[in-house]
Each structure stands twice: as structure tokens, then as C-alpha cells.
Amino acid sequence: MEQELIPHLFRTEFVNISALLCRKFGLDFMADADDICADTFMAALESWPYNGIPANPSAWLRRVAIHKALNLIQRKKHWNEKGVKELIVDSNLVELQIEPMQPIKDNQLQMIFVCCHPCNAPEAQIALALRTLCGFGIDEIATAFLTNKEVINKRLYRARIQLRDAGQQLVMPDDSTLGQRIDNVLTTLYLLYSEGYYSEHHPDVIREDLCREAMRLSMSLVEAFEDRYPQIKALLALMHFQYARIKARTDRMGELILYKDQDIQLWDPFHISEGSRLLHQSSAGHSYSRFHLEAAIASLYCQPDPSPNKWSTILHLYDLLYQLMPSDLILLNKMYSYARVHGNAAALALLSQSNIPDSQFKWALMGHLYRDSDSGLSADCFQKAIKMAKTDKEKKLLDSVIKDLYSI
């Protein structure tokens, strides 16, 4: 039982405990709060298998964390006696503090906005959010950023110093600064979801727990701001549309399945309906964000291929998205939809004129585009994609495509 409960609590309670400690002692305590959280969960792993799971696991974790914080504070003597006494009083009320759900949601939202303070570069904001908000280990963050632990530790250290020097407090920003952070907050949640939806650096590739966590946090933002920022609902709509197909993206053995081979009976109508509702609500204004466009594209991917004008509409949306935020990955997706509308030869001609750098996605697309006209060249492209793929599941998928070429 504890083997399933502790990972769940780690994802949900890490941020709450960290927020509780940072609220009491300020952001200077953030690094120590991370260590205390890790030590607290280690204590749970050591205690619960032998002593049983406590009646209120969250309260147990918070009480242990507070006592560890008190011990650390008394050793370091960095804080005044009054502050220590206040925390001692708080520790006696920890059972009461965790009962109301609204304060917990507030803590999580506040930590999101603290981590996304514009005093830090976007990559530092994301690293800090993954560490403080999502309970990621240093190794996980380093893998996500394709770097090493030393770089991440330095990045986190500098980010915390920047927050301290900016005089940031663990409170929601006022109206004058809220708009400066909302896009960074949404980008962080988008990247968290993306890491779960398709991880290039994790052997499972699809990590549903990260997807659900990103959706839960996005829903908290919807509840907090309602219709004030339409892009929040657009982001959550995108997540619902993509999550609708998540069970169809792998087979019984956990291997990846191409979109064209997915069993549409496994697409979840509830998430498609929720995505449609949220996208409609987010479209009341006169402007749109990247999330509106991506959600609209994802909604069309949730329609069977015979849908009239499906791919021409997707192509138009990718044109708008590329104009809004040009990137190589968006351009590759645009090329795929271009091929569905104008044919593979036309898409190949367009791709040959581009300056997109080599990647597994570029070679996989070229392999697909050559599939009908030159199976040998198609196989060569897929082989190059395999060499650049980062996970075994991706390599197996590409290898199966090559085998299908020669079975035709």
C-alpha cells in the first residue's frame, strides 16, 4: 500500500510542505525546504512499512517536516527566537491546517507564480518550478534539460538568489504584475504536460502522472481566475484533447502506436467533450494565444480521418501558429499536414527548401514522405531517425515502420 501512496503524496504534498516552510521563513529557506521535504519522505519510507500508514498521512508528513525544520533552524541559528516560537505553535495546529482545501490550492498557485518570477530566465523558472512545485529530483531535471546535476544545482541556486534579491514574497502578485507572469506560468504547465505526454528522456515515453498533475494545476488556475485569462482554459482544453487519445497511443505491451494506427474506440469521449467545452469558453474574446491554436489542432486530431476538410483546416492552423511562434517542430508538423493536403511529393519539395536541422523527427517525417515512392530511401531515413532517437520505445516504433516497408 505504502509503495503506491508515497509516490502519490510526494507529487501532491512536496509543494505544500515547501510552501508552508517558505511562507513562515521566507524564500531564503527554499533550498533547505527542498532538503527537508526529501528527508521527510525518506522518513516515511523507513517508518510506514513497519509502523503502519498513519490515519492522516499528510498531517504526519507536515509534522515531521516542521520538526526537522525546527531542528535545522536551532542548529543554524539563522532565524530569531520569535520565528521559532511561531513555528512551534503552527506545528501544534498542523492537523487543522491541512483540512481546508482552498488554502492548499492557494499555496500551490503561489509557488507557481513565485517560481515564474520574471527576474529569472525562462529555463531557470522552469527548473525551479519542476523542483519546488512538482517535486522533481535534481537528476530528473538534469535529464529534462539534457545537462548534468552540477549545472542544474547552479541554476537553481542562482534562481533562488534572484528571487531573494527581487524581494519576492510567497504571496500572489497584484494586478499590476500578474499579467507579466501568467504566460510563464502557463508555459511551465505546458512543458510539464508535454514531458508527460511525450518524454524524450524517460524510458516510458508517456508518463500519465505528469499529465494529470499538469491538468490538475491548470484546473486550479481556471478556478482561481475564471474567465480573466482565456488562455488558461485554452491550455486546459489542449490537455483534455490530447489526454483523450492517451490510452490509444500504446499497445498492451506498452509500445508506441502511430496516430494512423490508433484504435479510435479507445479515445475518451469525456475528455473530448471537456476539451470542446473549455475551448468554446476560451474563444469569447477577440484575440487568441498559441494555446487556442494548439487546442484547435488537437480537437481536429480527435476527429476520424473522413472528417471533411480536416487536414486543410489543420494546415491553416499550423500556418497561424508558425506565424505566432516559429519553431522547427511546428514547421515539421505543418509539413506533415501539408502532405496530407497536397501530397508527399509537394511536401518533400517544400521540406528540401527549408533549413530545418537534422533530428529524429525530421528524418522520420522524410521517411514517411518517401514511403510510397522509394521504400529504400524511406528505410534509410528511418534508420537515421533511429540513430537519433533517445529511448528504446521510439527506436522500436521506428524499426517496426521499417519492417512494414519491406512487408508491403
N, C-alpha and C positions, 0 to 999 in steps of 0.2 A: 504493500500500500504506500509506504513512505517513498519507494522508488519512483512512483508516479506523482505523488503530492509535492515533493520537494522541488523538482524542476518547475512545476506549475507555480508554486509560491515564489521561486526565485525570479521568475519573469514578472510576477504581479506585485510582490512585496518589496523587491530590491529598491525600487524608486520611492516607495512610500517611506521606508526606513531612512533612506538617504535624505529625502525631503524633510523628514522630522528633525534629523540632526542638523541639517544645514539651516533650517528655519531658526533653530534655537541658538546656534553658534556662528552663523554666517557662512559665506561661501569659502572662507579660508579653511573651513573644516571639510570641504568637499572631498579631498583626497583621502583624508582619514576616514570619512564616512564610507567611502568605497571599500576600504580595507576592513572596516568594522562589519559591513554587510557581508563580505565574503567570509570572515571569521564566524559570524553568526550562523550562516548556513552550514558551515563546516561543523559547528557545534550541534546543529540539528541532525546532521548525518551520523554523528558519533553517539548522540543520546537517544533519538527516537527508535532505532531498531531494538534497543534493549529496554528502554523505559516506557515505550508506547508513545503514540502520537497524542499530544495534549488536546484537551477539549476545544481549545481555541488556538490553533497553530499560529495564526497571525499575531495574536497578543503575546504568545510565547516568544516569537522571533523579535518583536519590538522590545519586550522586557529585557531579553538577553542583550540586544544591541545597545540599549540605554545603559545597562550596567557596564558593558565593555567601553562605552564612550566615557562614562564616569571614571573608570579606572585609567583610561588614557589621559583624560584631562588632568586628573590628580597627579599623574606621573610627569606630564609635560609642564603643568602649571602655567598654561598659556592664557587661561581664562580666569576671571575674577571669582571670588567666593560666592557672590550673589548669583552669578550664572549657574554655578554648580548646584546651588540650593534649589534654583528654579527647576533644573532638570530632574533633581531628586523628587520634587513634588510631582512633576509631569510623569515620572516613572510609576508613581503610585496610581495614576489615572489612566494608564495605558489601555486597560480593558475598555474604558468608556470612550477613549479617543478613536478606536477603530470601528465602533459600531455605526455611526452615521456614514452613509456613502458619499454625500456631497463633499465633505472636507477631503476625502481621499481623492476624488476626482480633481478637486482644486489643486491639491499638491502635485498631481501628475501634470496637469496643464501648466502650472507654474514652472515645473522643472523643464518642460519642453521649451517654454519661452526664455528661461534662463540660459539654456544650452544654445539657443538660436539668437543670442545677442549679437547685433551687427558689429560689435567691437572685434569679433573674431572672423577669420576667413571661413568660407563655407565648409571646407574639409575639416577644419577644427570644430566647427559647430556640430557637424555630423558625428565625428568621433566622440565628442563629449556627450552628445545625446545617446549614442549607442551604449556608451559606458554607464552613464548616470541614469538614463531613462529606461533603457532596455535590459540592463544587467549583463551586457556582453563582457566577456573576458578580454584581456589585452590581446591574447592570441587570436581570438575571433575577429577583433577589429583590424589587427595587422593583416590577416588573410583577406578581409574585405577590401582593404586599401592596397593590396599587393606590396606590402612593405614588411619591416621587421618590428619586433616589440620595442626596441630602443627608440625608433622614430615615433611610434605611437605614444610612448610614455612622455617623450619630449613635447609632442604636440598637445597632449592633454595637460601637461604642466604649464605650458605657455598659455593655453586657453583659460585655465583657471586663474592665472596671474592677470590676464587681460580683464577677466570679469571682476576681479578684486579691484584692479586699478580703475575700472569704469564705475566703481561704486555700486555695482548691481546688487539688488536685494531679492530675496526669494518671495516676490510678490508679482502679481500680474502688472504688466506695463499699462500706463494710462493711455487714453485715446490718442494722444499726440505721437506716441511711439509704437502703438500696437500695429499699425499698418506697415511699419518698417520690418516687422518680424514675421508677419503671418505667412509670407511667401516662403521664407526659410523654414518655418515650422512645417509647412505642407511638403516642401521638398524633402525634408528629413523623413517624414512619414511615408512619402512616396518611395524613397530609397529603401526604407525598412521593409515595405511591402515587396518591392522589386527583388530584394535579396531573398525573400521567402518564395516568391513566385518563380524565379529562375536564378539560382545561385551558381555562378561560375567557379566558386571556390569551395563548395561543400559537396561531399560525395553524394548526398541525397538529391542535389539539384533543386528539388521542390521541398520547401520547409513550411508546412501549413501553419505551424505555431507562430512564425513570424508574420505571416499574412493575417492571421486572426488578431494578433496583437496590434498590428497597424490599423486594422479595421476598427478595433475597439477604441483606440486612441482617437481616430478620426471621428468616430461617433461621439466621443466626449466633446470634441470641438464643435460638432454640429449642435449638440445640446447647449453648449455654453454661448454660442454666438448666433444660433438660429439662422436667419437669412442675411445677417450683416455682411458676410463674406461668401458670395455664391460659389466661389472656387472650392470651398471646403466640401460642399455637397457634391460638386463635380468630381472631386478626388475620391470621395467615398463611393460614388456611382461607378467610377472606373474600377475600384477594388471589387465591388459586387459583381460586375460583369465578368471580370477575369476569374474571380473565385468560382463563378458558376460552372466553369469548364474544368476545374482543377482535378476532379475525380476521373475525368476522361483523358487526362494528359499522361497517365501511366497505366501499364498493364498490371496483371495480378502479381507479377514478379518485381514490380517497381520500376520497370524500364520505360523510358520516354516514348511517347507516341506522337507522330506528326499530326498537325492540325487536320489535314485532309483525311486521316485515318481514324479520327476520334469517333467514338460512338455517341451520337447526339442524344441518345436516350439517357446518358449519364449526365447531361447538362442539367443543372439545378434550376428549375423554374422560379423558385423563391428568390434566389439571388438575381436572376434576370429581371424579375418584377421589381425588386428593390432598387436595382440599378436604374431602371426606366423611371421609377417614381422620383428618385433623387436627381437624375439628370434633368427631368422636366422642371422640377422645382428650382434647380440652379440656373435655368435658362430664362428667368423672368427679366433680367436686366438687358442692357443694350451692348454689353461688352462680353468677351469670352476669354478664358485663360487656356493654357496648354492642357489643363485637366479636362476642360469641356471638350476639347477636340479629341483627346485620347479616350475619354469615356464614350464619345460618339462612335469612334472607331471600334472600340471594344464591344459596343452594343451590336454593331453590324457583324462582328465575328460570332456573336451568339445567334445569328440567323443562319438557317441552312443555305447552302450554296445556290439553290434555284431562285433565291430571292431576287426580284427584278432590280437591276441597276446596283446591286450590292457592291461590286468591285469598282465601278466607276465612282460611286459615292465615297468609298474608302480612299481611292486615289485623290479625289478632290480634297478630302480632309487632311491627307498627308501633305498635300501641297500647302495648305494653310498652316499646318503645324511646322513644316520646314521653314516657311517664311517667318514664323514667330520665333523659333529657336532652332536654327540649323545645326544638325549633327550628322555624323556618318551613319549612325544606327537608324535614324529617322529616314535618311536618304535610301538606305538599303531596303527598308520596309516599303518605301514609296516605289522602289524599283520592282519589288515583288508584285505589288498591286498594279503597277503599270503593265507588267507582263500578263496579268490576268485580263486586262482590258484590251491591250494592243498586240499581244503575242510575245513569245520568248525572244524571237529574233530582234524585234524592235527594242526590247528591254536590254538585250546584250549590247546592241549598238549604243544605247544611251549609257550603259554602265562602262563601256570602254572609253567613253569621253570624260568620265569622272576621275577625280583624284583621290578616291577613297582608298585608304591604306589597307594592306592585307590584314585579314583577320579570319577567324574560323567562320564567321557569319558571311563575310564576303565570298569566301571560297564555296561555302555551302549553297549560297544563292546562285553562283555561277554554275555549280554542279547541277542544280535544279533546272536552270535555263538551257543547259546543253543536253539535258536528258533525252529529249525527243529527236534531236538532230545528230548527236555524236556521243554515243554511250562511252567510248573510250576516253574522250576529253572530259566528259562528265565525271567518270570514275577518278580521273587524275585530280580534278578539282576537289572532289570529296576526300581523297587521300590527303590533300594539303590541309583541308579543314580538320581532319582527324589529328594531324600533327600539331595543330594549334589549339585543339580542344583541351580543356583543363580538367575535366572529370571523366571517369570511366563510363558513366551513363551516356554522356554526349558522344563519346567515341563509339560505343556500342550502337547507338542510334544511327550514326553516320555509316558505320560498317554495314548495318542491315540495309541501308539505302543502296550501297554499292552492290550487295548481293542481289537485291531486287533488279538492278540494272541488267545483270547477266542471266536472270531467270526469265526475262521477257522473251 
